[in-house]
Amino acid sequence: MQRIVILCLMICCVTSCDFVSREEIARVPSPDGIVEAVLIRTNAGATTAFGYELYIVPPGGKGQRGREQLRADHLTDIGIQWRQSKLLEVHYKEGRIFHFSNFWSSKEVGEFNYVVEIRLLLLAQPFSLSAQAKGKL
């Protein structure tokens, strides 16, 4: 029995098992149908806040870890909306942004010539991350 447990742990380490669950909460096609914006909610367990990742992918595609356009947590009222075919808006009331890129292009879609602009829109004005840190972050 002990050998089985050790073997399972070794397999997890070798294959880099990810104990974070990922749930697709939104998939919105661009108005021209060339790409989709995919919003993923991550959950690493009871002691952590939900995380969020945003990907731009070809229709039906999956986001690849490490290629997120946005990575954040503690977001409230997050939403995504295409304003035009190549303009995506991400709106939220509050949260922590760890990574954000305001554009996307890919060799697979238009040989890097199809460029999507991504804008962050903060809905709560004024918002102070340091003020929120006292209470809940």
MARVOPA-712751 format. One record per atom (N, C-alpha, C, CB): x, y, z. Coordinates in pm, whole numbers, plus 50000, padded with zeros to 5 digits. Each point is the difference from the previous one (the first is absolute). Glycine has a CB too. Layout:
// MARVOPA-712751
XYZ
...
***
This chain:
// MARVOPA-712751
500814988150000
499195011950000
500865012650000
498214987350120
502835012749962
500895011650008
500695002349865
500354995850246
500004993649684
500635001449869
499045006449899
501424979950050
497305016749960
499015005849909
499895015050022
498744978349996
501225025850131
499915014250032
501245007349949
498604994950203
502564999749820
501245006249954
500025000649847
501214991550205
498354997949730
499954999849854
499065010749947
500514975550003
498325026050059
499045010349958
500585014050018
498124984750061
502555017650050
500625013150023
501095002849898
499494997950243
501304992049723
501055001749900
499405003049863
501484984550130
497445008749835
499355002549871
499465014349995
499404975649980
500005028950129
499495013750004
501125010249984
498144992450148
502975005349917
501145009249990
500575000049858
500524996150242
499624992249700
500584999049866
499085006149895
501204979350070
497515018649943
499075005149900
499505014050034
499324976749952
501195029350153
499625013550043
498505001350017
502005009149883
497434982050195
498575000550025
499605013750052
499974975350048
498915029249906
499485013150038
498784997850087
500885010949788
499184993350337
498904998050093
499045011850000
501494985950139
498635022749762
499115011449986
498924996349899
501855016650056
496894984649985
498924997249905
499775012449913
498924983550162
500665014049715
499745010849905
498614998049942
502465002349945
496755008450057
498644999549949
499795011449901
499174989350214
500425007349666
499685010249900
498695006650040
501234987349816
498805025850207
498775006850042
499435009049890
500834999250235
499965003549662
499495007849887
500834996949877
499195018350154
500134980749733
500644998649869
499205008849905
500864975950045
499775034749908
499295009949919
500705001549866
499215012250208
500114984449683
500615001549868
500105014849961
499104977449934
501965025949994
500135013649948
498915002249895
502525000250044
497095012349933
498935002649902
500284994449860
499505020450129
501774978649831
500324994549868
500194984850003
501065021849942
498874972150179
500114985650013
501394994249983
497734999549919
503285008950075
501384995449978
500604994050127
500275017649824
499444988250292
500554995350128
498905000050106
502305008949940
498034985350175
499115000250116
500795004650121
498584981449904
500765026050184
500565003550130
499504989650098
500115025049946
500794969050130
499644989450094
500455004350139
500204982149821
498845018350272
500275003650138
499934987450085
499075023349967
502024973950105
500134988250084
500055004450146
501214987349816
498045005650270
500105002350144
500794988450060
497795012950008
503244990350070
500824989750061
499674999050149
501835004049831
498404984050223
499724997750141
501094990850055
497495003049966
503315002450125
501094992150059
499634994750138
501635013849872
497134987750169
499594994650128
499385010450091
501784983449978
497805011950137
499235008350093
500775011850057
498754979750056
502565019649947
500765010850063
500465010849902
500744983450168
498835015649707
500415009949901
498785006049931
502164987849965
498025024149981
498935006449924
499934993949861
500295021550130
498574980249805
499914995949860
500975008349919
497584993350028
503055000349876
500845006949904
499295000749867
502084992350118
498395016349795
499395001649868
501105000949895
497995011650100
501764982149786
500925000549887
499185003149876
501614983450108
498935025049805
499345003349875
500894995749885
498805019550107
500594973749796
500714995449881
499265004849875
500884979750125
499865022549769
499445002149868
500414987749920
500105025950012
498924967449926
500264987449931
499224999649869
500404988350221
500045003149683
499164997649883
498694993350045
502074997749850
496885003050070
498724994050041
500164985450046
498855015349838
500614981950281
500084986650057
501324996550065
498404993649829
502565015550166
501334997450055
500055000750152
500945009149791
500154985650263
500235000450145
501165009550027
499144976350030
500775030650081
501105008750041
501174991750049
498385017950059
502824986649908
501214993250044
500595007650117
500454991249767
499795001550342
500595006450117
501315006749961
498934983150153
501275028749901
501175007849965
499745009749886
501404981150078
497435017849858
499645009049891
498765008250034
500994983849837
498785018350293
498865007950044
500195014649961
499624984150192
499285022349779
500015014549978
499795007250133
499124996949764
500224996150329
499715005550131
500104988850102
498515018049902
502104984850211
500034990850114
499775008650125
501614983249884
497365013350193
499615008450113
499274991750105
499845020049848
499954986150269
499144993750101
499235010850075
501614980550024
497515015250063
499155009150078
499185009349911
501684998950185
498014996949693
499215008549911
498524999150035
501704996949818
497645014450178
498555000150018
499365005449874
500245003050249
498634991249716
499215004149883
500835000549872
498565013250153
502264976549824
500804999749878
499114996149881
502084994050134
498185012349755
499284997049877
500865003349880
497835004250114
501854989649774
500725002849875
498975003349893
501924984750064
498445024849849
499085004149895
500815005349881
498205005650171
501454989649712
500625005249878
499325013249964
500574976549918
500215034050065
499475012949955
500015000849847
500815010850213
500174982349727
500144998749855
500704986749976
500095025449960
500114971249913
500634987249969
501384998450063
498745000049788
502025010350222
501364999050052
500195008150128
500814996549768
498115006150304
500085007950123
499184993150109
500305021449868
500404973350232
499374992950111
500135008350126
500514977649895
498385023350179
499995007350126
499834990050115
499035020749886
501794981050216
499914992150123
499625009750110
501744982549923
497115015350140
499605009250106
499894992650133
498765014249832
501514993250276
499954994550135
499855011550098
501434980049934
498155016750190
499845010550101
501245001550087
497564995450001
503044993450037
501215000550080
500744986949986
498935016050163
502344984049870
500784987849993
501495002849989
498064988949895
502695000350095
501455000849987
500404994349864
500334998150252
500395009749670
500454995949867
501474996350011
498305015249882
502024972250087
501394995450005
500675001249865
499394984550183
499845013649712
500545000849864
498915005249908
501624980850044
498765028349866
499065005049900
500785004049875
498405008150180
501104987949706
500545004449872
498865006549923
501784981549996
498465030349951
498925007449935
499854996949851
500385017850167
500324972049785
499814995949860
500244985049989
500725022849917
498764971649973
500184985749970
500154998449851
498674993150202
502264998449758
500134995549862
500624986150003
500245023949910
499624969049979
500474986249997
500384996149859
498544994350197
502454997249792
500394994649869
498864992149939
502394999150074
496844993750013
498924991549952
498815007949944
500714983250168
499155029249871
498895008449955
500575012049925
498534992550195
501495006849676
500425011349919
501495002949999
497815009050046
503014981149990
501465002049997
500415012750076
500084988249778
499385013850340
500265011550088
499415013149948
502084988550071
497165011249819
499425012349946
498615003050056
501314996049794
498064994250268
498715002250066
500325003550145
498724983849844
501135028950191
500395004850133
498755004350077
502275007649913
497574986850205
498885003650089
500535009450107
498824977849956
500505033450061
500305009250110
499124996050118
500645019049840
499944981050280
499274996450121
500085011750097
500514975249968
498345029050080
499955011350094
499424995650132
499745016049809
500854988950299
499464997950135
499135012050036
502024986150070
496815011049985
499105010650042
499624997650146
499115003049764
501325005950322
499684999350143
498655006650021
502475000250066
496564992049983
498635005050016
499815008050129
499234980649869
501525016450235
499845006850129
500945011950007
499324978450111
500135033349898
500815012050010
499625007250129
500185002149747
500675002150337
501414996450001
500214986450066
500625024450005
500454969149960
500364987250059
501465000550039
498264987649862
502055008050258
501374999750048
500314985950047
499925024550066
501044969249873
500384986550040
500525000150144
500544994249760
500215015950278
500545000450136
498895001550104
502125009949910
496824997450057
498885001450093
499264986750014
499785024449939
500084968549952
499324987250002
500814989650076
498925005649784
502414995550212
500874990250065
499754999350150
501725004149823
497865006850235
499715000150144
498834991050033
500885023250014
498164975949894
498784992750028
499974985749949
498915021549995
501394976449877
499754986649950
501054994349908
497695005750023
503265001249931
500974994049909
501124993450072
499425016749834
***
